[in-house]
Amino acid sequence: MKKALLIVFCCVASAVLTSCKIQEKLFEKQTQSENMIFDSSDFDDVAANFEKALQSDPDFAQNYVDLADSYMSAGYPDKAIAVLYRGYDKTHDNIIENKINEFFKQYRYDFVPVDDASGCENIFTLSEFNDSNTDDYIDFNAGIVLVNNKTLEKTLISVVKLKCYKDWNFSESDLDLIGRHFDKLLVSAFYAPGKNVAFIYDVFKNSIEELDSGLTFGAYSSGYLDCSEDFIFASPKAYDVESFVTLYWYDWNGKLINQIHNAYSMFAEDKLYYMIMQEGENSKEYKIYSSDYSGQNPVLISTIKGENKYKSMYCFFWDENEIKYVYTDEEGNSKEESMKLNDLHDVYLK
């Protein structure tokens, strides 16, 4: 028993000494100059020793933190966050989670146009052309970068190659980073007339997952996307108030988890409100629901129905948390009425 304890003690002591020596070597390199550049061979040795420590004990969270710190000191924030993601995926340790949160106080993700993507190892292509041999497109390279919030220094992570129409004048405003959840980025790109695509970029796995084709919008429309820690809510946003679309919910792996057809929606008072239109031969009605942001636990709170001559009625959400409905009365006059969300009731026009 004593012999076994001695062996364990020696192993632990050896690992600690190795870690200390690595840190001493790293500190020595750091203090050589404020503007120093690491000698690649020396730094590779430091990183290799940390990797060996991880291989011998992959569940020890501090090893990931130490390796990430060494990458940060050497000026490789992209490698540092990749190690932290890897460590958290393996251990789910609070030490690494706190380190990730600390990292994103210093850095953020963003997009920049990239003239030449040949030097980037991670390139993904999104194309609206089924025929890859067509000459009717140009490539626009959108670089995903880590930006130092203080120095504004940018580190290229990956490149998304968008195949665009030749006559499309692409600008940075056509790319939008909607949100981030841990190691995944939700991105929207409008890169040709009538073409909008939303996708999830997984930094840890270095992969892209394009969302459902329901988010491929027609001309004169735009995408409305929002996200939380649990899900992504996505809806094509109609150009006019009479258009109804499908509401989509995805998980952060790009899998469709819920949808509501033929709906029109808004957020208010910590609730999702949506209305569904149903049109019969001699009537039109709008059923208005409130639900959780996830679309679950819906409650019917109002029905607005028009029969016969009121079939031309239409209903829509408006500013100030109102629902408006417009119709033509018996004399042929156009009428508009509204209700506050907290004062909804059923309306029947016969």
Protein Blocks (a to p, Z undefined) as FASTA:
>chain_A
ZZmmmmmmmmmmmmmmmmmmmmmmmmmmmmmpmkbccdfklmmmmmmmmmmmmmmmmmlm
klmmmmmmmmmmnopaklmmmmmmmmmmmnopaklmmmmmmmmmmpccdddddfblklpm
bdcdddfbfblkbckbccdddddddddfklopacdfbdcdddddfklccdfklpccfbac
hjaccddddfbehiacdddddfklopaddddfklmccehiacdddddfkbccdddddfbf
kbccddddddfkopafbdcehiadddeehiacdddddddfkbccdddddddfkopaiacf
bdcddehjlmmpccdddehhiacdddddfkopacdddddfklgccdddZZ
